[in-house]
Amino acid sequence: MLRGLTGPVRFVLFDFDGPICRLFAGHSAERVAKDLVLWLEERGLHGLLTDDERQLADPYVVLRAVDRRHPRSDLVDELEEWLTRQELNAVASAWPTAYADKLIRTWTAVGVRLAVTTNNAPWPVESYLGTRDLLQCFAPHIYGRTQNLRLLKPDPHCVNRALTAMGADPAATLMIGDAPSDCVAARRAGVRFLGFARNERKAGLLREAGAEHLVDSLELLSEVVYAAGDTRAP
């Protein structure tokens, strides 16, 4: 399955938090989401969120929810800046995803062009990749959150930006992501998708979103890419 999926690939788009690292490993995304909710409550804005939105352990759900009700407002700008600071602070304690570094370097070595397409702000992505000596594998193709939060995935905006900037053929492009929004964005952009699911809960959510190809580790993928590159060597 993986050999057939990756064989024609000349461009790979990575989601950041998940396939490349666990950004909030040192202080969980759930804690950040709760802090965002508390931030709103302290300002008397508790009513901006539904009960379901308050319970979800996803800071980006909270951010999108506030933007839907107060688009392009000072409140949204302040909230987005707060989240960006949390992402930057989290870089120091982020955990590399097993085999991600090897996979990235192998694809780079065999001439596959890489980009990051993420709902995170671009600056934490650049900071993390710099700590792993991986920035040169992606730069300048890092496409993260903009001030227009309506363009967060599942909107394919960041995916389309990457395709356009790299001159990539969608048919020769693979996106790797761990969230249903990644799968939907890839489908809308016309690129093939590989879901990365650490556990069965994430796998179930990806399947519900339409993901046909899933892995729970990047180890085998790394081996397949390495073997394919080795056979092309002179």
N, C-alpha and C positions, 0 to 999 in steps of 0.2 A: 504493500500500500504506500509506504513512505517513498520508496524508490520511484514509483509512478507519479506521485504527487510532486516530488522535488526535481525530477529529471529535467523537465523543460523550463525550470525556473531560472530567470536571469536577474530578477529583482525580488528582494524580500523586505517586507515591512513588518517591523516588530512593534507590538504594544510594549510599553515600558514596565509598568508595575505588574509583575506576574511572570511573563516570559524572560525578562532580563534580570529582574531582582524582585525582592519583597521590600518595597520602599518603606513601609510602616512596620517592619519587623520589630524595631525597638520600642515603638509605641503604636499600637494597632490602629488600623483604619477605623475600627469601631469606636475607639476612644476619641479619635479626631472628629468623627461624625457627631458623637455625643457632645464634644466641646463646641462644635458649630451650633448645635441646637441650644446649648446653654448660652452661647454668645447672643443668640437671637432673643432668648427669654429674658436675659438681663437688660435688654433694650425694649422690653415690652412688646416683642414681636412674635410671641408664642403662637399666635393664631395664623401665622403665615404658612404653617405646615400642617398637613393632615396627621392623624394618629399613626398611620402606616409610614409616612415619611419620617416621622420622629423616631420610629422604632428601627428603621433600616440602618445597617452598619456600613453605610456608604456615604462619605462626605460629598461626593459628586452628585448624588441624588438630591441632597439638601441644597447644594448650590444651584442646580438646575431648577428646583422647585421655587426657590426665591426669585430667580431670574424670570420665570414664567409669570409671576405675580407682580414683579416690579422690574420690568426689562430696562436695561441700560440706566439704572438708577445709581445714585451715590452709595446706597446700601449694598447693592450687588458688587460694586467696585471694591468697597471696603471688605466685604466678605471674601471676595476672590483674592485680594491681597493677603488677607489673614491665612487663607488656605495655602497660598504660595509659600508663605513663611514657614508653615508647618512642613511642607514638602521639602524645602531647603534644609530645615533642621533635621529631617529624617534621613537625609543622605548619609550622615556619619554612622548611623546604625543599621543601614539597609543590608539585607542579606543577598548575596549573589545567588541567582537561580542555578542549581547544579547543571553543569555542562553548557551553560549559556555562553560563557566566555570562549570556550573551545569552539562552539558552533559558529559564533560570530567571526572568530579569526579564520576558521576554515573556509567559510563562505567567501570572506574577503580575499583569502589567498588564491581561490580558484576563479576570481574575477566576477563573482556575483555582487551586485551593488545593493547596499543596505540603506534603510531609512527607519526612523522611529516615528510612529503615528500614534499619538497618545492624548488622553484627556488631562494629563499632568501638564503643569507649566513647563516650558522648554528649559528654563534655567536649572532646575533640579536634575533634569535628564543629563544635561551637559556636565554638571558637576559630578554626578555619579560616574558617568562614562570616563571622565578624566581620572577619577581615582582608580579605575581598573585598566587604564591605558588602552581604552577602546574608542576614544572619541574620534580618532582618525579613521576608524572603520565606518563611521556614519556621517561625519561633518562634510558638508553643511546641511545634510538632510535630516533635520530634527524638527518635526511638526507637532507642536503641542497646543495647549489651550490658548485661545485668543480672548480678547475682551468681549467678543460676541459669543455668549455661552450657548446660544441656540445652535451653534455649529459644533458642539461637542458630539462625539459618537453617541448614538448610532447614526447621526448625520455623517455622510462620507467625506466631509469637507477636508479633513486632514489627510485622508487617503488620496483624494484627488489632487491635493496640493503636491504630495510626494510624487505621484505618477507624472504630473505635468512637469515638475522641476527636473526629474530624472529622464524625461522622455521615455517613460516605461510603457511597454505594451501590457495592458491588463492581463492578457492571456498568458504572459510569461512572468506573472507576478504572483507571489504567495504572501499572505498576511498571517502572522502568528499572534493569537490573542487568547485571553483567558476569560472574557466576559461576553455575554450575549450581545452587548452593544458593538463589540469588535466584529462578531460574526455578521451582524446586520449591515454594518458599514462596509465590510468587504463585499458582501453580496450586492449592495447598491452600487458599488464602484466597479463591479464586474471582475473582481480578482478572486482567485481560489483562496481557501481558508483552512488553516490547521488550528484546531482548538487545543489549548494547553490547560489541562484540568488536574489539579493536585489531588482532588478528592472526588467522590461520587456525587456530592451535592453540586459542585461546579460542573461536572460532566453532564448531569441531568439538565442544568440550566442551559448549557451550550447546545445539547441535543434539542431541547424545546425551541431554541432560536434557529434551528435548522442546520447545525454543524454536522457534517457527515464524517469528518476525520478528526479523531481525538488522540492525544497522547497524555500520559500522566507523568512523563519524564522526558527530558531532552536528550537522554543518553543514546537511545537507538537512532534518533534523528541525526545526532552528531556523527555517529558511526557511518550511517548511510551517506551523508554528505562527504565525509572524509574518504570513504571508499570510492565514491564516484569521482572525486577530485584526483585520487591516486591513479585511477585508470586513464585519466586524461593526461597524466604527466608523461613527458617524453622518455 
